[in-house]
Amino acid sequence: IILLVPVIITGCSGLRSSSSSSSTTEYSLRINEIEYNFYDYNNYKDYEKPNIKPDPGEIHKYESGTIVDLLIEPNDFLFLEWQGDTVSDNSILMDSPKIITPIFGLAPEDNKALVQGNIEIKHNFPYSKLEDESFYSTSSSSSTTASAEKLFSQSFSEEDEDIKELIIRFDNFIDIEQINEILADLNFEKIDQIPELNSVLVKIPDIALDKAIDMAENIRGIRYAEPNQKVRALNNFNDYLSYPYNIKTYYSKQSNYSIIRMPQAWNKISKTNNIRIAVLDTGVDPTHNALKDIIDFDNGYDFINNTNEATDKDGHGTHVTGIVGATNNTENISGVTWNTEILPVKVLENNSGSFWTIAAGIYYAAGIHENLPDNFKEDLENDFPENHNPVDIINLSLGTETNSELIKEAILDAYKSNIIMVASSGNYSAFQTSKVLYPAAYEEVISVGSIFLNSDKEPERSNTSTFGPELDFVAPGVDIYSTLPDNNSGTYGKMDGTSMAAPHLTGLIGLMLSQEPNLNFNEIKQRLERTSMKINDGGLYRDDKTGYGLINAYWAINDVQNIKVIIGAKDILQDKNNTIVIDKNKMTAEKTIPLDEFYKTDINKFNYLFNGIEPGDYILIGLIDVNNDSSNNAEIKIEPGDYFFTESLSLQADKHYEYKIELEEYDGF
């Protein structure tokens, strides 16, 4: 907690000379406009603004050696600091040109408290906490696994009365010496501790469990206390997640799905409208067990050999198709989307094609047969084949360094026909360029780069994946296990590259359209931008290396939009049938922050601010209601997969408090 006390510096602006030099050299002093350390300044525009002399927003000239006094009247705000050139005791020595910026916060209202802070969204890698098997192991009596982060007080059954161990979570500002003093005062014996959580396991004296918990939770600095209950062993993932086609048997070969939260997304699918996806590639193996039931081979076309048999001789197209939508098969693997019809359009052979074959494939997949461009017609030796059942999505795991007007026109025409197009950004190893290739570089196409699994840390961009301002998203593209052709019923294997990344997003968009068939290009892209996991160094909304981030299927399917920050009464969190519930009637203040605004907020500004809070004890709650299907007018239910945070507050009048909200996935314990 940082306590800031408003200081008013009054008087007239002054000049002082630091020497008797007669030099007439002048230097400029620029005071930039006032900046505030919170993002929603417009909500406080009626407050009386600070006064500063010399006036901000202007350039002032002073003789060399002059000491300029900087005069500040904070009014309803709180002066924090000068940024830029060195300012000492609100004075600046003019020995060179100077640029400074005044930084202000908001002052607490009279006899009230102010609470503000930053928010961090922390995703678990390499998979969701709902898949982490370590959460489902049987615990010994001294283990804190599974119960250490339970976030509400509870009532206890008779069997709980036999428990003589408590887990106590202290606020982060309580140090070990203070913890030991508190435990001694309570007559609690420390058994073990987890420094990273500021938590201890204690043995309680011969008193009732409820009484021991009340004693602990009535002490300032203790966030919560709870019994060290036994933890039941649970079967692998099944309590929260279901998988298509008994995928668990070979799930270790498809860890790429965990990274982008596919299992949770699959678990949310309630209906499947028929979606058609064209894969413009080297064709497909029509006999593959995992693909034969979803391929519209009768209407496929080969623009390399001008036949209606789009058979794959290279393997690339079959592998890409399997990532999009492989179904029931001997290896029990799965594609990203379900019950999708895939139209194979062969535009490459020996892993290469031409502008013409690419453009022809786009027009064919989009079902555009009339008003073709003249330069396209001139190259046609035969009548253009007709596809009377246009697709919804086109996957383009291909690229070129050259901006082809023909391909560009085909892209524009397909875009005008409401076809969603997804393309791989390109592989540096193939083109010796780091720039995003075409057609991915066109703004009417959603471009996808590649990432690799980085152990339990955030995934990183593959070093061969091209990047730049045209890059939209990244997806898994290393060691991707999928279908491959052979002379019998198909086989399986791994491939690398942005060609493998693009079909992950193609399949996800297919799932989205299967639930909401009226979504258009802009709606899909904006939702993906908002819900993707930001894996760049600064947590920026986007950067050129990873675009808008790593796609998050679960958040995209649920159309996650907001972060909620709540201050409520001490008992706002309740236990209903072993589920955490937020009682809306016990909210003191609430703020909803759109995700896109959150990501775009200057990292030097606070994400949330509450002013005018009455002194007292409260709970601070951060929440991303990912599931968004279990709330009503009276309460908000916290379900596994939601992102959740709580902190105990003890607020005093005329004080300013800062709390960082770290939103992490709630695992259900």
Residue, then its C-alpha position, 0 to 999 in steps of 0.5 A: i500500500i502506498l500512502l500519498v498525502p496531497v501537498i499544495i505548493t503556493g506562491c508566485s512563480g519565481l526566478r533565481s540566479s545561480s551565478s553572477s555570469s553576464s552571459t545572455t545565453e537562453y535555454s527553453l523550458r517546455i512543460n508538457e500538458i498534465e498527465y494523469n496516472f489513471y486511464d479513465y480521466n474523462n470520468y473526473k473531468d468535472y473535478e477542479k484541475p491542478n494549476i501549474k506555473p509556468d503554464p504547461g503546453e508552452i515553451h518558456k525562455y530563461e537565461s543560462g544559470t536561472i533556477v526556475d521555481l515550479l509552482i503547483e496547486p493540486n486542487d482535487f488531484l494529487f501531485l506525484e512527480w515530474q518526469g523528464d529532466t531533473v527537477s529538485d525540490n520543485s526547481i529546475l536549473m536552466d543549464s540546457p534545454k529542458i522538457i518536463t511533464p507533471i504527473f498527477g493522481l486523484a486525491p481522496e474525497d474528504n473523509k473517504a478512501l481512494v483505491q486504485g491499481n493495475i491489473e495483470i492477466k496471467h494465463n497458465f502454460p502449457y495448458s489450462k489449470l483445468e488440465d493440470e493433472s497435479f491438481y488431481s493427486t491425493s494430498s497428504s495431511s500437510s499438503t496445501t495443494a487444491s485448498a490453498e487458494k480457496l477464497f471464501s469462508q465456509s460452514f463445516s460438517e461434523e467430520d471437519e471437527d476432527i481437523k486440527e490444521l489450518i491454512i492461513r493466507f497472509d496479505n503480501f505486505i505481512d513479513i515473516e516476523q509479523i507472521n510469527e508474532i501473529l501465530a504466537d499471539l493466536n497460540f498456533e503452531k507453524i508446521d510448514q509454509i509456502p513463501e511464494l503464497n505468503s501462506v502457512l500451515v498451522k496446528i491449532p490448539d484444542i478449540a473448535l475449528d470455527k472458532a480458530i478460523d474466526m480468531a484468524e480472520n479477525i486479524r488485519g493482514i490475514r486474507y483467509a484461513e481454511p481447514n487443511q482438508k483431504v483432497r479427492a483424486l479425480n480422473n484425468f480432466n473428466d470433471y470439467l472437460s469432454y473430448p471428441y472421438n476419445i481423443k485422450t488416448y493420443y492427446s499427448k501427441q496433440s499438446n498444441y490444442s491445450i496451448i490454445r484452450m481447445p478442450q474447454a472450447w469443445n466442452k462449450i459447443s452446444k450445436t453445430n451448424n454445417i460449415r464448409i471450409a475450402v483448403l487450397d493446397t496440394g489436395v487431400d488423401p480421399t481414402h484417409n480414415a480420419l478424413k474420408d467422412i468430411i471431404d467433399f471430394d466429388n466437388g473438389y478440383d485440381f487447378i494444376n492438372n485441370t481435373n476434378e480429382a484433387t488428390d494429394k501427392d505431396g502430403h502438405g494438404t492432407h496434413v493441413t486438412g487434418i488440423v482443420g477437421a480430422t474426425n473418428n480414426t484409428e489413432n483417436i486424434s482430432g481436428v480443431t473443428w467438428n462436423t465440418e465439410i471440407l472442399p479440397v482445392k488443389v492449387l499446388e503440386n510439389n509444394s508450388g503453384s502459380f498466381w493463376t492457380i491460387a486465384a482460380g482456387i479462390y474464385y472456385a471456392a467462393g462460388i464466383h463464376e461470373n464477372l471474372p477479371d479480364n486478365f484472369k479470363e485470358d489465361l483460361e484454356n477451358d470453361f471455368p469450373e463452377n462450384h454451386n455450394p460456396v464455402d464459408i472459410i478458405n484456408l491458404s497455407l501458402g505464400t509469395e513475396t510478390n504482390s499479385e494484382l490477380i490474387k489481390e483482386a480474387i481476395l477482394d471479390a471473395y471478401k465482398s462475397n463474405i468469405i473468411m480467408v485465413a493465410s499463413s504468414g510465411n516461413y523465413s527459411a523458405f523465402q529468406t525474408s522476415k516480412v509477412l507474405y502474400p496473400a496473408a499481407y492483405e488486410e482482407v485476409i487474417s494472417v497467422g504466424s507460428i509459435f512453439l511450446n516453451s515448457d511452462k513459460e509463455p510460448e514464443r514466436s518460432n524463429t522461422s515465422t515471418f512477422g510485421p505490421e500485417l501479422d494478426f495472430v499466432a498459433p501452434g506451428v511446431d511438431i504438429y501431429s496430423t494426417l498424412p497420405d499413403n496408399n492404403s487408409g492413411t497415416y500420421g506424422k508431424m510437420d512444422g511451419t506457419s502452414m500448420a499454424a493457419p489451420h488452427l485458426t481456420g478450424l476455430i473460426g469454423l467452430m465460431l460460425s457453427q455456433e453463430p453463423n451470422l458473424n462477419f469478418n470484422e466481428i470475428k477478427q475483433r473478437l479474436e483480437r480481444t480474446s487472444m493471449k498477449i504473449n509479447d514482452g510488454g503485454l501490449y494489445r498487439d506487436d509486430k512479432t506476435g500480432y494480437g497474440l496467441i489465439n484462445a479458443y475458449w475465450a473466443i467461443n464464449d465471446v469474453q469482453n470485460i474485466k470486472v473490478i468490485i469492492g464489496a462487503k467482507d461477506i460478499l463471497q459466499d459458499k453455495n453448494n461448494t461454489i463461490v458466489i458473489d452476492k450483488n446486493k453486497m457490492t459497494a462499487e463496481k467497474t467494468i473495463p472492456l478488454d480492448e481498452f484494458y490492453k490499450t491502456d498506457i502501462n504507466k497508468f492505473n487500470y481501475l480507480f474507486n474514489g469516495i469509499e467509506p472507511g472500513d473493511y472490504i473485499l476487492i474482487g477482480l473477475i473475468d466471467v469467461n463462462n458467462d452463463s451462470s449469473n443472474n440479477a442477484e449473484i455471480k457464480i464463479e466457475p472453473g475456467d473463470y479468471f478470479f482474484t480477491e484481496s482483503l481491504s482495510l480502508q481509512a479516511d483520507k488515504h490512498y491505496e494501491y492494489k495490483i489485481e492478478l487475474e488467474e484461472y480458477d480451477g474449481f477448488 
